[in-house]
Amino acid sequence: MATRLPADQRRRQLLDISCGMFAERGFHATAMDDIALAAGVTKPVLYQHFASKRALYAEVLDDVGGRLLAQLADATSAATTGRERVESGFRAYFRFVDENRDAFRVLFGSAARNDAEFAVMVDRVLDDVASAVESLIAIEGTEEHRRVLAHAVVGIAEASSRDAIGPGGADLDPDRLAAWVAELTWFGLRGIRSDAG
């Protein structure tokens, strides 16, 4: 069995191992016994941290969403121009995907989308990301207009990531991908008329 870790370190380890297993096997095919074995802990130790497999999966989704939002916030807060914010945001997003492929697959995989409770959690993450993006869109349109554009930007990032890490996709180079997608997005946003509606 694994060495004794402080509770917060053990929880982090269990979340990371669970994320990898859920990404590889899916929610239904992953057993708590398998997670405990992979983590080198007993099943009772696993249940001390998570009441059930559903609770564990929900925590994984919440953790992934929180880490993605934090990375986006860090990257965009340092930018000084609109164009820099767009590219920095995409770069942070694509780096997150590149460095956390299992997390991306769990967040946007079918297990999360085909379960009503998990789908609500994923939608909340997407809404939170879109809200962060919306606050960076500097157009003279309405709040509703910015919200729709923010969700479109999030969709571009998700679809581009799926293509890059999917079967037959190009190997993901976060910086190159960010430059390409940021250019499309920046010039698209720059072309929006203030009276569009």
C-alpha positions in Angstrom: 0.0 0.0 0.0 1.0 3.6 -0.5 2.8 5.7 2.1 0.6 7.8 4.3 0.0 11.2 2.9 -1.6 14.3 4.4 -5.4 14.4 3.5 -5.1 17.2 1.0 -2.2 15.5 -0.9 -4.1 12.1 -0.8 -7.2 13.8 -2.2 -5.2 15.4 -5.0 -3.6 12.1 -5.8 -7.0 10.4 -5.9 -8.5 13.1 -8.1 -5.6 12.8 -10.6 -5.7 9.0 -10.7 -9.4 9.0 -11.1 -9.3 11.5 -13.9 -6.9 9.4 -15.8 -9.0 6.2 -15.3 -12.3 7.9 -16.2 -10.7 9.3 -19.3 -9.4 6.0 -20.4 -12.3 3.7 -19.4 -15.3 5.9 -19.0 -17.5 6.4 -15.9 -19.4 3.1 -16.0 -16.4 0.9 -16.7 -14.3 2.4 -13.9 -14.7 0.7 -10.6 -13.8 2.2 -7.2 -11.8 -1.0 -6.6 -9.7 -0.2 -9.6 -9.1 3.4 -8.5 -8.1 2.3 -5.0 -5.7 -0.3 -6.4 -4.1 2.2 -8.8 -3.7 4.7 -6.0 -2.3 2.1 -3.7 -4.9 2.6 -1.0 -7.7 0.5 0.4 -11.3 1.1 -0.7 -12.2 2.4 2.7 -9.6 5.1 2.4 -11.0 6.1 -1.0 -14.5 6.3 0.6 -13.2 8.5 3.3 -12.5 11.1 0.7 -15.5 10.5 -1.7 -18.8 9.1 -0.7 -19.5 7.3 -4.0 -18.2 6.9 -7.5 -20.7 9.6 -8.7 -19.4 12.0 -6.0 -15.9 11.3 -7.1 -16.7 11.9 -10.8 -18.5 15.1 -9.8 -15.4 16.3 -7.9 -13.2 15.5 -10.8 -15.4 17.6 -13.1 -15.4 20.4 -10.6 -11.6 20.2 -10.1 -10.9 20.2 -13.9 -13.2 23.2 -14.4 -11.7 25.1 -11.6 -8.1 24.5 -12.8 -9.0 25.5 -16.4 -10.7 28.8 -15.2 -7.7 29.6 -13.0 -5.3 29.1 -15.8 -7.4 31.3 -18.1 -7.6 34.1 -15.5 -3.9 34.0 -14.9 -3.1 34.3 -18.6 -5.5 37.0 -19.5 -4.9 39.2 -16.4 -1.3 39.9 -17.5 -2.3 40.9 -21.0 -2.3 44.7 -21.8 -4.1 44.8 -25.1 -7.2 43.2 -26.5 -5.3 41.2 -29.1 -2.9 40.0 -26.4 -5.8 38.9 -24.2 -7.3 36.9 -27.0 -4.0 35.1 -27.9 -3.1 34.7 -24.2 -6.5 33.2 -23.4 -6.3 30.7 -26.3 -2.7 29.8 -25.5 -3.6 29.1 -21.9 -6.6 27.0 -23.0 -4.6 24.9 -25.5 -1.7 24.5 -23.0 -4.2 23.2 -20.4 -5.6 20.7 -23.0 -2.1 19.7 -24.0 -0.9 19.2 -20.4 -4.2 17.7 -19.2 -5.5 15.6 -22.0 -7.3 13.2 -19.6 -9.0 16.2 -17.9 -10.2 17.6 -21.3 -11.6 14.1 -22.3 -13.4 13.8 -19.0 -14.9 17.3 -19.1 -16.0 17.0 -22.7 -16.5 13.3 -23.1 -19.7 11.4 -23.6 -19.9 10.2 -20.0 -20.3 13.7 -18.8 -22.7 14.6 -21.6 -24.9 11.5 -21.3 -25.7 11.9 -17.6 -28.1 14.7 -16.7 -26.3 15.6 -13.4 -22.9 15.6 -15.0 -24.1 17.5 -18.0 -25.3 20.3 -15.8 -21.9 20.5 -14.2 -20.2 20.7 -17.6 -22.6 23.3 -18.7 -21.8 25.3 -15.6 -18.0 25.1 -16.4 -18.7 26.2 -20.0 -20.9 29.1 -18.7 -18.1 30.1 -16.3 -15.5 30.1 -19.0 -17.9 32.0 -21.3 -18.5 34.6 -18.6 -14.7 35.1 -18.2 -14.4 35.5 -22.0 -17.4 37.8 -22.1 -15.8 40.2 -19.6 -12.8 40.5 -22.1 -14.9 41.2 -25.2 -14.7 45.0 -25.8 -17.5 45.8 -28.3 -20.3 48.3 -28.1 -22.9 45.6 -28.3 -25.4 44.5 -25.7 -24.6 42.1 -22.8 -26.6 39.4 -24.7 -24.5 40.0 -27.8 -21.2 39.6 -25.8 -22.6 36.5 -24.1 -23.4 34.8 -27.5 -20.0 35.8 -28.8 -18.3 34.5 -25.7 -20.0 31.1 -26.1 -18.9 31.0 -29.8 -15.3 31.7 -28.7 -15.5 28.8 -26.2 -16.9 26.6 -28.9 -14.0 27.4 -31.2 -11.6 26.5 -28.5 -13.3 23.2 -27.7 -13.7 22.1 -31.3 -10.1 23.0 -32.2 -8.9 21.0 -29.2 -11.0 18.0 -30.1 -9.5 18.1 -33.6 -5.9 18.5 -32.4 -5.9 15.7 -29.9 -8.4 13.4 -31.6 -7.6 10.5 -33.9 -5.9 11.7 -37.1 -5.5 15.2 -35.6 -2.4 17.2 -35.8 -0.2 16.9 -32.8 -1.2 19.8 -30.5 1.3 22.7 -30.5 -0.5 25.1 -28.1 1.4 28.2 -29.2 0.9 27.6 -32.9 -2.8 26.6 -32.4 -3.3 29.7 -30.3 -1.8 32.0 -32.9 -4.0 30.6 -35.7 -7.3 30.6 -33.7 -6.6 34.0 -32.0 -6.1 35.6 -35.4 -9.5 34.2 -36.6 -11.2 35.3 -33.4 -9.5 38.7 -33.2 -10.3 39.8 -36.7 -13.8 38.4 -36.3 -14.4 40.4 -33.2 -12.8 43.5 -34.7 -15.3 43.3 -37.6 -18.4 43.4 -35.4 -20.5 46.5 -35.9 -21.7 48.2 -32.8 -25.3 48.2 -34.2 -25.2 44.5 -34.8 -28.2 42.9 -33.1 
